[in-house]
Amino acid sequence: MRVGFLARFEARPGKEAEIEPGLKGTLAAVQQLPATTAWFGFRLGPSIFGTLDLFLDEAGRLAHRQARWSRIQEIASQLFVEGSLVIEEVDVLLAKLPEC
């Protein structure tokens, strides 16, 4: 894992309960993208959520963006507070993961 996306967003009031099932659906979709080497969905507070997507290289990150970007925008308009979705590109400097 060398590069990734870190996304953070706030659920619209009353939509918080829909986020976790939505993240589970996202995980199922991401599992079909071989370039996505690791994916995490997380909660930072009652209405703040995020995802971390990791890839071996820039080509993997680009493939993920092309496969998922339109779906993310669609979900954001329905479930997230307007303007709360922030997606940043990250470079992984260090990692500790279990050996497989």
N, C-alpha and C positions, 0 to 999 in steps of 0.2 A: 504494500500500500504506500503510495507516494503522493497522491493528490486526492482531493475530494471536494464535496460541497457540505457546508454547514448551513442549515436552514433553521429559522426561528420564526414563530408566528403566534398570534393570539386568537383564540376561538371567539367568535361572535357570542354575545350573551345568550345563554340557552342552548348553544350548540356544543358545549364542552363534552357531553356524553357521546357525541357522534365522532369525535376525533380519534379515540382509541380504535374503534372498529375500522375507521378509515385508514389508520396507520397499518393495521393488520392486512387490509387489502393492498396497500402500497407494498408491504413486504412480499406478498404473493407475486405481485407484478415484477418487483425488483429481482426476485429469485429467477426470473426468466431472462435476465440480462447478464450474460456470463462475464462481462467486463466489470460489473459491480462486485468487488471482492468482499466487501463488508458493508453492512447497513444497520443503523441503529435508529429507533424511534424513541423519543424520551419526553418527559414532562418536567417542566421547571417550576410550575406553580399551578394554582387552580385552573387557570385558563391559558397558560403559556406552554407551548409544545415546541418540539423541534425534531429534526432528523440530521443524521450524519451519514453521508454516502462516501465510500472510499473505493479507489481505483488504482491499478498498477501504473497507469500512465495517462497522459493527456488524451490519447485516443479513446480510452475507456470513459473518461469524464465527458468527452464530446458525444460519444455514443449514448450515454445516459441522458445527457441534456436533450439530444434529438428525440429520444424515445419517450421522455417523461415531461418535457417542459409544458406542452399544451395542456396536459392533464392537470398539472400543478396549478396553472392559471385558472382553469375551470373550477377546481376545488376551492381555491382561494376566494373566488368571487362569491361562493355559496357559504363557506364555513368560517372564514377568517375575518377579523376586524380589518376594514379597508386600510391599506398602507402598512399593515403590521408584518407582512411576509418579507423577511430579509434573507437572501441567499448569498452566501459568500463562498468564493473559491478558497480552499485551504491547501497548503502543502504540509504533508506529514513529515515531521522531522525525526520523531522517535515513536516507538510503539512497543507495548508488551502484550502479547497474545498467547493463548495456550498453543502448545505444539499439537499438531494433528497426526 
